[in-house]
């Protein structure tokens, strides 16, 4: 790889005294830590004492979900990203959709990678290590790629993603706000998907070098500008998560070190019937995710094999406007 990036993932350099982003040595307890769910998000959505389950079974409060981070990475590089994203999220979905896409990608990457770091690389409960069982060598390479992309916050990086504007697929939706459950986080670390509900803003991202944006952007953009009920957002998330599992060919990426920093390329990709980017997706695949996300019984979501219910459109194909209190 290149001298400008830190190869922390492939070299397994994970410890409480190593900055997760640049590899600098830090003193636990004295130096800064990075909150995986940013402090402003915890303030805005009252999350400080809310607890979540990590993959390794640990129950942890959002306030304690932190990763080791040096002061320059924390106070300079990542703080800049937070400021920009905070202003846009508070302004609404349209502002988030229009903001600098690289900054939005960096922000989502930090959250996704932060969970991954805490859950997989640096388990909070070392008596139950998951490394070696749920993460393969191939996964590690993929995660290293994400770690390089994330390092664009500290190493000047120019992204040339020929198949999309950025090397990720991001879709932003306007939501109806559901009190008191205004925040939601779901991820699939192995397949690189994240779903984030922040009040009236819903964000879906697949870290797939832009593959879903390349083939399926129209499907998601159809719902831009509509105020979606959270259950409709769950359904879109289910579609994205299920599709990510059918990815057959990961677009190739390449880095070139320049005097200014790094040029990051996603190489052009040509699909054809004999060389599709994604495999077939069965209705059940989306249905399984929808059951889990919307906490609905399987027989409701998948009434018969090959069929699943939808909350997005009516029987005659029109957009379904669901009142926020419809299921209360
Ligand atoms: Zn650092």
Boltz pocket constraint, residues with backbone or C-beta under 6 A from the ligand:
constraints:
  - pocket:
      binder: B
      contacts: [[A, 19], [A, 20], [A, 21], [A, 22], [A, 23], [A, 24], [A, 69], [A, 70], [A, 71], [A, 72], [A, 73], [A, 74]]
      max_distance: 6.0
